[in-house]
Amino acid sequence: MNLSNEELQRVLANSDCLISSQEIEFTYNRLAEQLNLHYAGLNPLILVVLNGGLIPAGQLLTRLNFFHRVGYLHATRYRNNSGGGLEWRAPPSVPVRDEHVLLIDDIFDEGITIRAVAQELEKQHPASLKTAVLLNKLHDRKVRDFCPDFIGREVVDRYIYGCGMDYHGYLRHLPGIYALKQS
């Protein structure tokens, strides 16, 4: 869906900033501290889940003080902003066997996608596999048998965008977290 600049300006004007860019910076710093403690000396492989994990990973990578390599994968279950079965658009760009793998994504919403990705990676026999997300959405529709290992912060259950999450393919680049105003 292509939206005009005017339409996107209206979206922003009719949105609430739920988490400011300053709060997000603090969240990135705190999450990086946890990762720095856990991965000290492990030389992990960091896999970024595209597209949503791109911005959180980029922000986190500049804060990490341990040696690491970076790869990516692209798996989604969202097509035209609705859920569906898992679709692999690009498998992991680097083999994970015997690697300490850190999977970075934007949000733990229902957890179906990140759980499926983690299960597929486990089949490839990494030395260890951990997951990190910037946000955990607060609701009770989550998968029951999976939880990310590292969570930046919690967010209310609304359709949110910014920091990697999109509004119809746009607005991922925003440095804070936004949601349309509730009527």
Secondary structure as GFF3:
##gff-version 3
##sequence-region A 1 183
A	DSSP	alpha_helix	5	13	.	.	.	ID=ss1
A	DSSP	beta_strand	15	19	.	.	.	ID=ss2
A	DSSP	alpha_helix	21	39	.	.	.	ID=ss3
A	DSSP	beta_strand	45	50	.	.	.	ID=ss4
A	DSSP	alpha_helix	54	61	.	.	.	ID=ss5
A	DSSP	beta_strand	69	76	.	.	.	ID=ss6
A	DSSP	beta_strand	87	90	.	.	.	ID=ss7
A	DSSP	beta_strand	100	108	.	.	.	ID=ss8
A	DSSP	alpha_helix	112	122	.	.	.	ID=ss9
A	DSSP	beta_strand	128	137	.	.	.	ID=ss10
A	DSSP	beta_strand	150	155	.	.	.	ID=ss11
A	DSSP	beta_strand	160	161	.	.	.	ID=ss12
A	DSSP	beta_strand	177	180	.	.	.	ID=ss13
###
